[in-house]
Amino acid sequence: MEEKNSKAGIVGGILSLIVIALFAAVLIVPASREVFKKLSSEHPYIMGFIKFALLATIGEILALRIRSGAWRLPCYVGWRMLIWGVIGVAITFMMKTYSYGVAGLMDAKLLPGQGEGFGSRLLKAFYTAAVMNLTFGPTFMATHKCTDKYLELRHAGINKPGLKGVVNGVDWHSFVSFTLFKTIPLFWIPAHTLTFLLPAEYQVIAAAALSIALGLILSLKK
């Protein structure tokens, strides 16, 4: 069984690197980049699902590789991809919601920074990133913590963990002290500020790619 898992992990690792290379190639080649932009504009939720299902899961695989020193697949990798895909749809929706909301507040002069220059665009990107990460961010992160813990408990042999078992199994002190109080102000808000400076069709893939970066950062921390 261990040998089978190891082989599956190696295959998963190779496929992960191939997918990253393919995404990079699509964005580099002008013709495929235009197709990517068109699909992202016309089918934002489907593309959001695909981007997060692939890239965020790859982030978990790479993070596990760093932590364990060997290529392994996370438990229930198929379910993890599905969960990440659904999260991708939610994040696609929320990025648009917060972006348009902040733009409306700035147009109504309820937030400072009106204008067409880079400084105004930077402020808009910062406002959007800050508001999104200070409101939607903790909810999304807590939900993902619970889904992760549920899968871990199932993998450990607990068939019906239940809501109480899942909630009690999460390290909420670490979640609040590190994930909320450190990664949000020091990583997510600055990173998403840069993300919201990008053209709209690239913002969701940038957000998905950030999950890879954070996974690597957390692995190095551990």
N, C-alpha and C positions, 0 to 999 in steps of 0.2 A: 504493500500500500504506500509506504514511504517513497519507494522508487517511482511508483506511478505518479505520486504527487510532485516529485522532483522533476520528472519529465514534463508534466503538464505546466509546471512553473517555468521551465526553460522555454517551452513553446510560447507561453504567455508573454515572457520577457521579450522574445524575438518579435512576436507580433506587435507588442507595445512600441518597440523601437521603429518598426516598419510603419505603424500608424502615425507616429510623430513625424517621420520623414515624409510621409505622403501629405500630411497637413501642411508641412513646410513647403513642399514642392508645389502644392496647389496655390499657396499664397504668393510664391515667388514667380511662377510662370504667368505672364499677363493674361493669356486666354483663359486658363482655368481660374484665375483670380476673378475675372469678370463674371464667370459662371457662378462662382462661390458668392460673390456680392449679390447677384440677381436672386439666387436661391434664398439667401439670408434675408433679403428684403421682401420677397414674395411669400415665403414660408418660414417666418421667424420662429414659430413654436416647434415645428418639426426639426428645423436645423438646431434649435436650442437643445432639444432632446438628444439629437445625435452627437453634438459637440460635447455635452457634459457626460453622456453615457460612455463615450470613448475616452476623452481626455482625463476626466476626473478618476475613472477606474484605472487608467494607466498610472495616474499619480499615486494611487494606493499600491499598485504593483511595484513601482519604483521605490516607494517608501519602505515597503516590506523587504525589498531586496537590500536596501541599505541597513535596515535594522537586523535582519537575520543573516546577512552575508551570503545568501543563496537565492536563486530565483524560485519564488513560490507564488501561488495564486491565493488571494484572500478567500476565506470561507464564503460559500454561496456567492461566487463572483457574478453569476447571472442575475441574481436578485439585486446585487449592489449596482450593476449597470442599469437595471430598471429604476432603482431608487434615484440614482444620479440623473437619469434621463428626466424623471418627473421634476426633480429639483431644477434641472436646466430650463424646463418650461416655466416654472415659477419664477426663476431669476430673470428670464427673458421678459416676462410680464412686468416684474417689479422694476427692472432697469428702465423700461419705458415709462412706467407710472411715475417714478421719482424724477426722471429726467424732465418729463413734461410738467410735472408739478412744480419743480424748482424754477423752470423757465417761466411758468405763469406767475410765480411770486416775484421774480425779478422784473418781468414786464409790468406788473402792477406796482412796482417800486416798494414792495414789502421786504425785499432783501437788497442790500447795497451791491453795486457792481454793474450797473447798466452800461451798455456800450457794445461795440462790435470788435474791439481789439482783443489781443491775446490775454491781457489781464482779466478782462470780463469773462472770457471763455474758461480761464483757469479757475476763477472764483465759482462759476457755475458748476464746473466739474467737481470742485472741492465740496460745495454745498450738497450736491447730489450724492457724492460718495459718503459724506459724513451723515446725512440724514438717513440714507439707506442702511448703513452699517450700524447706526445707533438704534434703529427701530426694527426693521425687518431682519437684520443680521443675527441678533441673538436668538430670535424665534427660529430661524432656519437652522442655525448651528445646534440649538438644543434638540430640535426634531431629528436632525441627522445623528446626533449622539445617541438618541433613543433607538433609532433604527439599527445603528451599528451594534449597540449593546444587545438588542433582540437577536440579531444574527449570531453574535458571539455566544449567547446563552444557548441558542438552538444547536450550535456547533459543539458546545460542551456537553450536550446530551439532555438538556432540559427542553422537553417537547412543547410545553405550554408555560413560558416564563410569566405571562400575565403583565399587565401594566405596572403593578406594584413591584414585581421582580425586576422589570426593566428600569424603572425610575430609581429604585434602591441600588441597582448595580452600577449606575453612572457615578463617576467621581465628580460631583458638582463643585466641590471646592477648587479642584484643578480647572474645571470648566470656567468658573467665574474669575479666579485669580489670574489664570494664564490666557485662556481663549478670549474672554471678554475684555479684561483690563490691559492685556498686552498686545495680542495679535490685532485687535480692532484698531486701536490708535496708532500702533507702530508699523503694521503691515497693511491691513485691509483698506483703511482710509487713504493712505498715500498711494497704494497700488491702484485702487479704483478711481482715484483722482486722475491718474494717467490714463486709465481705461476710458473714462468719459471724455477725454480729449480726442480719442480716436473717432473716425467715422462710424456711424451707427451700425453698419453691417459687420464691423470688426469687434464691436464691444463684447458680444456674448462669447466669442471664441477667446478673446483676451481674458474674460472672467473665468472661463473653463481652464485656460492655461495656468492661471494663477493658482488653481487648486493643486496643480502639479508642483508648483514652486513651494506652496505652503507645506505640502506633504513631505517634500525633501527637507525643508527647514525643521519641521517637527521631528523627522527621523534623526537629523544631525543633533538636535537638542537631546533626544533620548540616548 
